[in-house]
Amino acid sequence: MFESREHADLRQTVAKFVDQEINPHVSEWEAEKIFPARALFKKLGALGLLGITKPVEFGGMGLDYSYAIAFAEELGRIDCGGVPMAIGVQTDMATPALARFGSDELRREFLAPSIAGELVASIGVSEPGAGSDVSGVKTTARKDGGDYVINGTKMWITNGMQSDWICLLANTSDGAPHKNKSLIVVPMNTPGVQRAKKIDKLGMWSSDTAQLFFDDVRVPQRYLIGVEGAGFQMQMQQFQEERMFGAAMCVKGLEKLVQTTIEYTRERKAFGASLLDNQVIHFRLGELQTEIEALRALIYRTGTLYHANPDSLEVVKLASMCKLKAGRLSREVTDACLQYWGGMGYTWESLPSRLYRDYRLTSIGGGADEVMLGIIAKLMGTLPGKRGA
């Protein structure tokens, strides 16, 4: 399912784009702590790469999710984590619910130009007091005439300093926390939206991350995605794509780091021999590559099941496993490779140190490792007081 000629053609297109349009600029974007999202997304949109799985009638390719996984894998060739993460927000985090549940009018207005790269999107879930605990979101959207009036704060918003619209999760009633939330499209130029600050982070420097304030922000009720009160469930569904994308993005990046480490340790001499000749190093690199291949197999299996039934609880469990494994393996691989690079690995601009910082987020963003373990345990029927369905 993942090895057809069409998949190979897509991979080649993405790899060529990364080599020509992204990697030559990564060091500059890292230094500036932002990349030109709109300009880059227009180029990606012109190649059709921002709508691989999206409906054809709105400019997408209409392909199955295996192609999105292939796309995410090849983005792992990028020499940083921030740019592929920002692209993933556009394709697999802010737009899946809109593509699946949005009205035709809303999809024409926001999805089609996002697929074309004309609009930059953000996803607005996390808040200062609610990250992995999505049910704790406090932002409100109350009805007033034909509008929603939105008040609240969003935190850790990728693309937040550049985005044209945000897929916002807000409370639209005072009901139970899993049934009172809705997803609403909010244009970022709406009066009352304030991009409070760009957050300075440990890694992912080239991706802008914002804190946003919403002060009596008024948008028409037709900007609601799907039905009112179904936002929590729709966001949980969006998370499955986010988690698969994030895991797949790590695969090629980790492979590249292992291969680069092989090349470095082969050339680096110590005590009259290459570092790579030490059994502790070449055995360890073999172990790490084996783990990367195991992660790839898990992602492919999850993607195959997602294609058959995206709402399956087995998909939820396996997507959580993908993200858990990707986060932990990223920490393991980057730490080991940095060690074998020695002092050079500890320098700020080296690939091991950059990926060490960037990939650390994989165990935090989109649901922390501990949340993934809770989901897995619940669906295995081992969580106290819970039983798998």
C-alpha positions in Angstrom: 0.0 0.0 0.0 2.9 2.3 0.6 5.3 1.2 -2.1 3.5 1.8 -5.4 4.9 3.8 -8.3 2.6 6.6 -7.4 4.0 6.7 -3.8 7.5 6.7 -5.2 6.7 9.6 -7.5 5.3 11.6 -4.7 8.3 10.9 -2.5 10.6 12.0 -5.3 8.7 15.3 -5.7 8.8 16.1 -2.0 12.5 15.1 -1.7 13.4 17.4 -4.6 11.4 20.3 -3.1 13.1 19.9 0.3 16.5 19.8 -1.3 15.9 22.9 -3.5 13.4 25.1 -1.7 13.9 24.3 2.1 17.2 23.0 3.2 19.3 25.7 1.6 17.4 28.2 3.8 17.1 26.3 7.1 20.0 27.9 8.9 18.8 31.4 8.0 15.3 30.6 9.2 16.6 29.1 12.4 18.6 32.3 13.1 15.6 34.5 12.3 13.3 32.2 14.4 10.7 32.2 11.7 10.3 31.0 8.1 8.2 32.7 5.4 5.2 30.4 5.7 3.0 32.1 3.0 5.7 32.1 0.4 6.7 28.5 1.0 3.1 27.3 1.3 2.3 28.8 -2.1 5.0 26.8 -3.7 3.8 23.6 -1.9 0.2 24.4 -3.0 1.3 24.8 -6.6 2.6 21.2 -6.5 -0.7 20.0 -4.9 1.2 18.9 -1.7 -1.1 20.7 0.8 -4.2 18.8 -0.1 -3.0 15.2 -0.8 -6.0 13.6 1.0 -8.4 16.5 0.7 -11.5 16.5 -1.6 -10.9 17.1 -5.3 -13.7 19.5 -5.6 -11.9 21.9 -3.2 -8.5 21.6 -4.9 -7.2 18.4 -3.2 -5.8 15.2 -4.8 -8.4 13.0 -3.1 -5.8 10.3 -2.3 -5.9 7.9 0.6 -3.9 8.5 3.8 -1.0 6.3 2.8 0.1 9.2 0.5 -0.1 11.7 3.4 2.2 9.3 5.4 4.6 9.2 2.5 4.6 13.0 2.3 5.2 13.3 6.1 8.1 10.8 5.9 9.8 12.8 3.2 9.4 16.0 5.1 11.7 14.3 7.7 14.5 15.1 5.2 14.3 18.8 6.3 17.3 19.7 8.5 15.1 21.0 11.3 11.8 20.1 13.0 10.1 23.5 12.9 9.3 23.7 9.2 7.9 20.2 8.7 5.8 20.7 11.9 4.4 24.0 10.5 3.5 22.2 7.2 1.8 19.4 9.2 -0.4 21.9 11.0 -1.6 23.2 7.6 -2.3 19.7 6.2 -3.1 17.4 9.1 -3.9 19.4 12.2 -6.0 22.5 11.3 -7.8 21.3 8.2 -9.0 17.6 8.6 -12.2 18.5 10.5 -13.0 21.3 8.0 -12.5 19.0 5.1 -14.6 16.3 6.6 -17.4 18.2 8.4 -17.4 21.7 7.1 -20.1 23.2 4.9 -19.4 23.6 1.2 -19.5 27.3 1.7 -17.0 27.2 4.5 -14.7 24.8 2.6 -14.8 27.1 -0.5 -13.9 30.1 1.7 -11.1 28.5 3.8 -10.2 25.0 2.8 -9.7 25.6 -0.9 -7.3 28.6 -0.5 -5.4 26.7 2.3 -4.9 23.8 -0.1 -3.6 26.3 -2.7 -1.2 27.8 -0.1 -2.9 31.2 -0.3 -4.0 31.1 3.3 -2.0 29.9 6.3 -3.8 28.0 9.0 -3.4 27.4 12.8 -5.1 25.0 15.2 -6.3 26.6 18.4 -6.8 24.0 21.2 -4.1 24.5 23.9 -4.5 27.2 26.5 -2.4 28.3 29.5 -4.5 25.9 31.7 -5.4 23.2 29.2 -2.9 21.4 27.0 -3.2 17.6 26.9 -6.4 17.9 28.9 -8.6 19.2 26.1 -11.8 19.0 28.2 -10.3 21.8 30.3 -10.5 24.4 27.6 -12.0 27.7 28.9 -12.4 29.8 25.8 -16.0 30.6 25.2 -18.1 31.4 22.1 -21.6 32.7 23.0 -24.3 33.4 20.5 -25.4 36.9 19.8 -27.8 37.4 16.9 -26.3 35.6 14.0 -22.8 35.7 15.4 -20.5 34.0 17.9 -18.7 36.3 20.3 -15.4 34.7 21.4 -13.4 35.4 24.5 -10.3 33.5 25.8 -6.7 32.8 25.4 -4.8 30.2 23.2 -1.3 29.1 23.9 1.5 27.3 21.9 -0.1 28.1 18.6 2.1 27.0 15.7 2.0 29.4 12.7 0.2 31.8 15.1 2.2 34.9 14.1 1.6 34.3 10.4 -1.7 32.5 10.1 -4.8 33.9 8.2 -7.3 31.7 10.1 -7.5 29.4 13.1 -9.5 26.3 13.7 -10.6 27.3 17.2 -12.0 24.9 19.9 -14.3 26.8 22.2 -17.1 26.2 24.7 -20.4 27.0 23.1 -22.6 26.0 26.1 -22.4 25.2 29.8 -23.0 21.5 29.3 -20.7 18.5 30.0 -17.1 19.2 29.0 -17.1 16.6 26.3 -20.3 17.8 24.8 -20.2 21.6 25.1 -17.3 22.4 22.7 -17.4 23.4 19.0 -14.8 24.0 16.3 -15.1 27.4 14.7 -13.2 29.0 11.9 -11.8 32.4 13.1 -10.1 34.8 10.6 -7.1 36.2 12.3 -7.7 39.7 11.0 -11.0 39.9 12.9 -11.2 42.8 15.4 -10.4 41.6 18.9 -7.8 39.0 17.9 -4.4 39.9 19.4 -1.2 38.0 18.6 0.2 38.7 22.1 3.7 37.4 21.6 6.0 35.0 19.8 7.1 32.4 22.3 10.9 31.7 22.6 11.4 28.0 22.7 14.1 25.4 23.4 13.8 24.1 19.8 11.7 24.3 16.7 13.1 27.8 16.2 12.1 28.3 12.6 8.4 27.7 13.5 6.7 30.7 15.0 4.7 29.8 18.1 2.2 32.4 19.5 0.1 33.2 22.5 -3.2 34.6 21.2 -6.0 36.7 23.0 -9.6 36.8 21.8 -11.5 39.8 23.2 -15.1 39.9 22.1 -14.2 38.5 18.7 -17.3 38.4 16.5 -17.6 35.8 13.7 -20.8 34.6 11.9 -22.3 31.4 13.1 -21.9 29.9 9.7 -18.2 29.6 10.5 -19.1 26.7 12.8 -17.5 23.4 11.6 -20.1 20.6 11.6 -22.6 20.7 14.4 -22.5 22.6 17.6 -21.3 20.6 20.6 -19.4 18.1 18.5 -16.1 19.9 18.7 -14.4 17.7 21.3 -15.2 14.5 19.2 -14.0 16.2 16.0 -10.8 17.3 17.6 -10.1 13.8 18.9 -10.4 12.6 15.3 -8.1 15.4 14.1 -5.6 14.2 16.7 -5.2 10.8 15.0 -3.9 12.4 11.8 -1.7 14.8 13.8 -0.2 11.9 15.7 0.4 9.8 12.6 1.9 12.7 10.8 4.2 13.6 13.7 5.4 10.0 14.0 6.0 9.6 10.2 7.8 12.9 10.1 10.4 11.6 12.6 11.3 8.5 10.6 13.4 10.0 7.8 14.9 12.6 10.1 16.1 9.9 12.5 17.4 7.8 9.6 19.3 10.8 8.3 20.8 11.5 11.7 21.9 7.8 12.0 23.5 7.9 8.5 25.2 11.2 9.1 26.6 9.8 12.4 27.9 6.7 10.6 29.7 9.0 8.1 31.1 11.2 10.9 32.3 8.4 13.1 33.8 6.6 10.1 36.0 9.6 9.3 36.7 10.7 12.9 39.8 9.0 14.2 40.7 8.2 17.8 43.5 6.0 19.1 44.6 5.1 15.6 41.2 3.9 14.3 37.8 5.2 13.2 35.3 5.7 16.0 32.9 3.6 14.0 35.2 0.6 14.4 34.3 0.5 18.1 31.8 -2.3 18.5 29.8 -0.2 21.1 29.1 2.3 18.3 28.4 0.2 15.3 26.3 -2.2 17.3 24.3 0.7 18.9 23.7 2.3 15.5 22.4 -1.0 14.2 20.0 -1.2 17.2 18.7 2.3 16.6 18.2 1.7 12.8 16.2 -1.5 13.7 14.0 0.5 16.1 13.4 3.1 13.4 12.3 0.4 11.0 9.9 -1.0 13.6 8.4 2.5 14.1 7.9 2.7 10.3 6.1 -0.6 10.3 3.8 0.5 13.1 3.0 3.7 11.3 2.2 1.8 8.0 -0.1 -0.6 9.9 -1.9 2.3 11.6 -2.2 4.1 8.2 -3.7 1.0 6.6 -6.3 0.6 9.3 -7.1 4.3 9.2 -7.7 4.0 5.5 -10.2 1.2 6.2 -12.0 2.9 9.1 -10.7 6.3 10.4 -13.1 6.1 13.4 -11.9 2.7 14.7 -10.8 2.5 18.3 -8.0 0.3 17.1 -6.7 3.3 15.1 -6.9 5.5 18.2 -4.8 2.9 20.1 -2.3 2.4 17.4 -2.0 6.2 16.6 -1.3 6.8 20.2 1.4 4.0 20.1 2.9 5.6 17.0 3.3 9.0 18.8 4.5 7.4 22.0 7.2 5.4 20.2 8.2 8.2 18.0 8.7 10.6 20.9 10.7 8.1 23.0 12.8 6.9 20.0 13.5 10.5 19.0 15.0 11.2 22.4 17.0 7.9 22.3 18.4 8.4 18.8 19.3 12.1 19.1 21.0 11.6 22.5 23.0 8.6 21.2 24.1 10.3 18.0 25.0 13.5 19.8 27.2 11.5 22.1 29.1 9.9 19.3 29.7 13.3 17.7 31.4 14.4 20.9 32.2 18.1 21.3 31.0 18.8 17.7 27.6 17.3 18.6 27.4 19.8 21.5 27.8 22.8 19.2 24.6 24.7 18.6 24.5 24.6 14.8 25.2 20.8 14.4 22.5 18.5 13.1 22.6 16.3 16.2 22.1 19.2 18.6 19.3 20.8 16.4 17.3 17.6 16.2 18.0 16.9 19.9 16.2 20.1 20.7 13.5 20.0 18.0 12.4 16.4 18.3 12.1 16.6 22.1 8.7 18.2 21.4 7.4 14.9 20.0 6.9 13.6 23.5 5.0 16.7 24.6 3.0 18.3 21.8 -0.3 16.8 20.5 -0.7 14.8 23.7 2.1 14.1 26.1 3.6 10.6 26.4 1.7 10.1 29.6 -1.6 10.9 27.9 -0.8 8.4 25.1 -0.1 5.7 27.7 -3.5 6.5 29.4 -5.3 6.1 26.0 -3.4 2.8 25.3 -4.1 1.5 28.7 -7.8 2.4 28.5 -8.2 0.6 25.2 -6.3 -2.4 26.5 -8.8 -2.6 29.4 -6.0 -2.1 32.0 -6.8 1.4 33.2 -8.3 1.3 36.7 -12.0 1.9 36.5 -12.0 1.7 32.7 -12.5 -1.0 30.2 -11.6 -1.1 26.5 -14.5 -1.1 24.1 
